[in-house]
Amino acid sequence: MTDAANSEHTFAPSRDFVNQANVNDPGVYDEAERDPEAWWESHARQLRWTREWDTTLEWDPPYAKWFLGGTLNVSDNCLDRHVEDGYGDKVAFHWEGEPGDTRTVTYAELLSEVSTFANALKGLGVSKGDPVTIYLPMVPELPVAMLACARIGAPHSVVFAGFSAQSVVDRVEDANSKVLITADGSYRKGNIVPLKESADKAMQGTDKIEHCVVVKRTGEDVAFTEGRDVWYHDLLDGADDDCPPEEMDAEDTLFLLYSSGTTGKPKGIQHTTGGYLTQAAVTHRLVFDLKPDTDVYWCAADIGWITGHTYIVYGPLANRATSVMYEGAPDHPDKDRLWEIAEKYGVTILYTAPTAIRAFMKWGPEYVERHDLSTLRLLGSVGEPINPEAWLWYHEHIGGGNCPIVDTWWQTETGGIMITPLPGMTETKPGAAMRPFPGIKPVVVDDEGNPVERGESGLLTLARPWPGMLRTLWNDDERYVQTYWARFGKAIYFAGDGARLDEDGDIWLLGRVDDVMNVSGHRLSTAEIESALVSHDAVAEAAVVGRSDAQTGQAVSAFVTLLSGQHSSDELRRQLREHVAERIGKLARPAELMFTDDLPKTRSGKIMRRLLRDIAEGNEIGDVTTLANPTIVKQIQQEAQTARSS
Ligand code: WTA
């Protein structure tokens, strides 16, 4: 193991990189620190406002309002503005389908399709303020649908296409949306994912949906319910392409994005218009050093997650970037697919997740070496702590040893990047997210909320509001306060991550400190998986923990006790794993599932998840005699041993 945390080795950007960087003056940190509001304001001014704001920040902890009184439209900023400036023919997306079909979408085309679809949505009765649920794969219609919603002021709620029908039901019900946008299917690893089937199942589970818009992607036969279902292309045919953007208040809701929390119910994280777009645009421009006229930028995430919202759709489009967008799996038809695409389009900036990088490492550098990646000039990482080995491999094998790497820490809640190197000035350390973005104020604290010294670890907090921050949880202010602003007081945001300050004061992220897991960079809640398991007829009780996994970062380990009269079997194990996939999505399916007669509990009846985590990891376990049922531990250990070796 490379102990990069203690290594002297830092990576400075080359002189050439520094000279051409969008920002290379360390003075920006002081400037932003002296007057954070003025700093954010200067970046808000780069957007097109229909009315200037009166108040930059109104902070009534824990509620923030940014650019109060200002009005603008996000779709206008992402599209009309550029077309009017003469960039209509510039490519917004080089889109590539998994089977190899391609589409090139220019800014003018995007504007026209967004406007037409916005009118079509109005025709379906969608007005300003009505949440629209979008359940689409990575096809160009996904950003189109989001921008069309933004154009008419309807908040979108995108549900990741890998999520189950039940997840769609939960989100539709919570958001109270009447329109669902989906596709007949999509391609993944050479197979067709029958998305419309899931959507139909979802619409059996909720009666809220009045209209279901279906994008034709695969052309497979799908069931169609007259009066409710309508083809996307038919809607476009009947609609006008002139749709003036709605003038939105800076604080109007742009979107909801549901994310896993520490309890079973996903949280509707609510983002607004002016502050979010300001932070999306400035972080995208400075962290990725974007040069709109020459760069080909590729964020290889899925738009169903916040990374895709901010760094495939809103940030890049606000900055007039040309992006690559890819529908499918990185190993289809072969393990060099991403590198083939990167070479074909001459990608200059690549943003991906450590779990993907570890997969590339496992597959071996020969897949990378088949292609010329010399156009790459900057690499990014997001989603989980990047281990130094993966960082160094990324640097050497993908970046050819000369691309700065930006390891970016942020969350669905933060809206945009918060802790990151700035590539034209930060000397990076493999595995560290390094420094706050200018204007951001992270403080690592101990359990009492006191800042830790250099060289110590603690909990990550944010001690100052920022423009892209969530405003609340949809219809649940109380949970908003409880989750983020209760632990250290109303003005200190508790992120739920552990962090370490090194001797230089640089920040290393250490992973979640709560019952949120991070599997392949995706957030999952242990409580949500537990309640999925318990909803199965055979199950009495379940406990779920995340154990470390060399590939996916963490993996789901489940411990299950059955109702009396039920018998454990491999078949039941298979059924339970499928049951979780069906309730939540395949990525939540337990990697291993152990049957046990009981779960280890304290005398007050609390499940000892920490002990289960140690068992799942194969760690030594300490004294268990204080448990209510100490004898059960041996049995669970044996089960876990068998599961690990099978
Ligand atoms: C984790 C994704 C370490 C962290 C943008 C956070 C990271 C959660 C990093 C948010 C990073 C994200 N280093 N950990 N660079 N980036 N995380 O909401 O635990 O899907 O709290 O947002 O991912 O996940 P989310």
Residues whose N, C-alpha, C, O or C-beta is under 5 A from the ligand:
A	BS01	WTA	I306 S381 V382 G383 E384 P385 I386 D407 T408 W409 W410 Q411 T412 E413 A495 D497 L509 G511 R512 G521 R523
